[in-house]
Amino acid sequence: MARSVFDAPHFQTEEAAFAYVEAHLWPQGPVCPHCGERTRIGRLAGKTTRIGLHKCNACKGQFTVRQGSIFESSHLPLHLWLQVIHLMCASKKGISTRQIQRMLQCSMKTAWFLTHRIREAMVSGDIGPFGAGGAVVEADETFIGTDPSAPQRSKHGRHPGMSAKMKVLSLIERDTGRARSFVLDNYRVEDIQIVLDANLSRETNLRTDESSMYTAAGRYYASHEAVNHGRHEYVRKNDVTIHTNTVEGYFSVFKRGMRGVYQHCSKKHLHRYMAEFDYRYSYRSAVGVEDTQRAQIALTGFAGKRLTYQTVGRRTAGDHRIVW
């Protein structure tokens, strides 16, 4: 009988889970979150001492690897955290909050907050431009759900169509497979221009559909080629292949996940769901990253990304995934 991935020790016991997390968050040894000390730190090992507890001999503070990360102030055992992280990283279209609730036998609130903390940690800290060195970048937009801030009826009483939906713009760099998505408050040329200017190198070879939203912006890059979907043109082969099939494939996975797994998402949380899908796509099997490694990469980004229940629903101007 084949062994399950969850037979690994760090998924089964707290001691092994702490050792696993410490190895990834403290690769050079423990760091005091109170004063930054790295050398004069000892592990406390009394019979009644909490697992993983350390003491800093510089500031006399005590801490565990949970402190200063998304694990802080969580009562959920660390080995269960690791199980959920692996499931979210391994599930191509995501895993629902209700499913997490049933697996952990916890409250809906706990499961929901847990998954949002993990999504926050999946947000890439890389804000470097795509397309450096002349790489091909595909850009496209999609519409999903309902935008409560948009008018739901026109002045003539008709449904305004796409303008009433939430708007997402995604960039996919073909060579590396990286994805970066943005939630747009408005669907205007200037909003598209803001995203492209902030995230694309001038050396970029831009590929889009025939939308006029990209006509002016495309002039600032090494090249801009578009396929005309309105005329049933999906691939054009010149010296290079021109299409937007890569970004449309990304949207296919995203929409199947949002409709089939999550089913509903409010606009104030959409940027975190986009970060989740961006992360899994950027580290997918097609670029050589498998489930276990994908979860390990996510774990290394958990330090310094604490999210509290009071702030989980806030949208801030500092969030680079939201274009106001």
N, C-alpha and C positions, 0 to 999 in steps of 0.2 A: 504494500500500500504506500503510495507516494506521500511524502511529508508535506504538510501545509506550511505556507510561509509564516503563519502565526504560531508555529511550534518553536520559533526562535525564542531564546531566553528573554530578550528585552520586551517581548509581547506577553510574557507570562508572569514575571515577578517584578516587584518594585526595585529590588536591589540591582537587578540586571538592567532595568529601564533607566535608573539614575546613572549607572556606569555608561550606558550607551549615549545618553543625552550629554553627559559631561564630556565624553570623547569628541563629540561633534561641536558643542558650543564652547568648550575650553580646550582646544587642541594643544595649546601651549601650557596647560595647567590652569587651576582655578584663579579667578579674578574677583576681587572684592567689589561688589556693586556699590558699596558705601564710599570707599576712598580710592579705589583703583589699584590697590596693592596686589602684587603678583607673587611675591616670594615668601613673606612671613605669614603663611596661611597653613593651618593645620586642620585635619579632619577629626571631628568629634565622634567617638565610638562607644559611648556608654550604653548600658542595656536599655535605658529608657530614652535614648537620644533618637531624634527623628532621622530617617534614612537620608543620607547625602548631606548632612549638616556640616558646615565648615565654620571655623572661627578665624577672623583676621587679627593677628597680633599687633597690627599697626593702629587700628581704630577700635579694636575690641568688639567689633560687630560680628554677628552671626548671620549666616545665609546659606541657601542651597542654590543649585543651578536653576531652579524655577524663578528666582528673583530677577527682575529686570527683563523678563521674557514674556511671551504670551501665556506661559504656564502660571504666572504669578497669581496668587489669591484664588486659585482653583482648588476645589476639594476633590476633584476627580483624580483617581490614581494615575500616575504617570504612564504605566504600561497600557492603560486604556486610551490615554491620549495618543500614544504611538500607534495603536491599532486604528484609530479614526483617521489619523494623518495618512497612514498607508492606504486606507480605503479611499480617501478623497483623491490621493495622488494616482491610484491605480484604476479608478473608475473613469472611463473616457468621457462620459456624459454627466459625471457627478453622482452623488449619493444623497438621498433626501434626508431632511431633518427627522422626519417620522421614522425612517429606517434606523438612523442613529439612536433615536429614543428607544426603539424596541430592542436594539442590540445591547445598549448600556443599561436598560431598565431605569432610566432617569426621567426627569421632567422634560416637557417640550421646551421650556425656557432654557434649561441647561444645554440640551442638544443644539438648539438654535444659536445660542451664544458661543458654544464650543466651535461650531463650524465657521462662524463669522471671524473668530480669532484666527483660525487657520487660514482663511482667505486673506485676512489682513497681512499675515506673514508671507503669503504668496506674492504680494505686490513686489514687483521688481524694483530694486534700487538703481538699476541701470537707466540713466536718462540720456545716454549718449545717442547721437543720431544714427538712424538706419541709412543704408545706402553708401557708406564710405567706401572709397575705392572703386566706385562705379557699379556697385551691386544693384540688382533689380529689386524694386520694392513695389508690391501691389497695394493699391488703396481702394477701398470700397466702403459703402455705408449700408446699413440695414435698419429695419424698423421692427419693433416688437412691443407687445403689451399696449398699455395706455398711459399717456403722459398726463397726469392730473393738472399740470400747469398750462396745458394747451387747450384752446377752445374745442369742445366736442361737437359743436354745430356751427355751421356758417351762418351768415346773416340771413340767408334764405332758408335756413332750417335743414340744409343738407349736411350729411356727415362729411367732415373735411378730409377724410382718408388718412394718408400717411402722416400728415402734419399733426394728427391727434395721437400718434404713437411715440414711444420713446425712441430716440435716435442714437445710433452707435456708429462710430467710424473706426475701422480697423486697418492697421498697416501690417503687412507680412513681408519680411525680407526672404527672398527665395533661397539664397545660398545657405544661410544659417538656419532658416526655418523659424526665426524668432517672430513672435506676434506681440503687438501692442495696440490696445483698444481704448477708446474714449467715449464717454457719454456726453452728448451734445445737448445743451439746453435749447439751442436754436439751430435750424438747418439753413444756413446762409453761406454765401461764398466766403465772407470774411471769417466765419467760424472754421470752415475747412482750411482756409489759408493759415489761421493761427496754429492749428494742429500740425500741418505740413511744415511750416517754418520752424517750429520748435523741435521737430522729431526727424527731419530728413536732412542729410548732407547735400550740398549743392552738386556733388558728384553723382547723385542718385539717377538711375534710369527708372523713371516712374511709369507704371502701367495701371490704367484705369479703364472704366467703361466710357461710353460716349457722353456721360453727364457733363453739362456745361459748368458744373461746380468746380471742375478741375482745369478748365481751359486756361484761365489767367494764371493760376498757381503753377501749372506745368511749365511755364516759360522760364522759371527760375532754376531748373534742374538740367542736368546733362542731356536728357532726352525725355520726351513725354509721348507715349504711344497709347492709343485707345482702341478698343474693339467696340463695334456697334451692335449691341445686343438687339436693338430695335429692328435691325435688318437681318437678324438671325446669324450674326457673325460672332463666333465664340473663340476661335483661334485663328491667328494670321501668322504665317511663317514667312519671314523675310530673312535677313541675316541672323536674326534672333527670333525666338517664338514669342509672340505677343498674345497675352491672354490675362484674365483675372480669375482663372479657375482655382488657384491656390487659396486666395482669400475667400472665394465662394465656398470652397470645401470647408474652410474654418467656420464660416457662418452656418453651414449645414450641421456640423457637430454642436455648435453653440445653441442653435434653435431647437434641435432635438433634445438637448439637455434641459433647456429652460422650459419647454412645453411638456416633455414626457417625464422628467424627473422632478424639477422644482415647481413646475406648473404656474407659479405666480411669483412675481418679484416687484416690489415697489421701486420707484425711480431712485429714492435716496440710498438704496442698497445695491443698485445695478452695477456700480463701478467695482464693487468687491466680487461680484459674480464674474464680471469680465476679467478681473485679475486672476481668478481661479482658472477660467478657460484659457487665458493667455499663457499661464504657467504650464498647464498640462500640454498645450500645443507646442510651446517652445522647447519642452523637454520630452517629447514623445519618442516612441520606439523608432520612428523613421529617421531620427537624427542620432540614434544609437544610445538612447537612455531608456532603461527598463524600469519596472515598477519600484524595485527596492532602491535603486540609485536615485530615482525621482523623489522618493520620500526623504532620502538622506540630504539631497540638495535643499529641499524645502526646510528641513530641520535646521540647517546652518543659518537660515535667514530669520529664525525665530527670536534671536537675541535683540533686545532694544525695541521690540514692537508690541508693547503692551497695549491692550485695548480693554476699556472698561465698559460695563453694561450701560452706563449713563451716556457714553460718547459714541456707542456703536451706530446709532442712527443719525449722527450729525454729518452734514456735508460741509466741508471747509474749503476756502479758496486755495489752501495749500495743497489740496489733493490734485496732483497733476493728471489724473485720469478723468477729471470733470472739466468741461469747457463751458464757462458760464455765458 
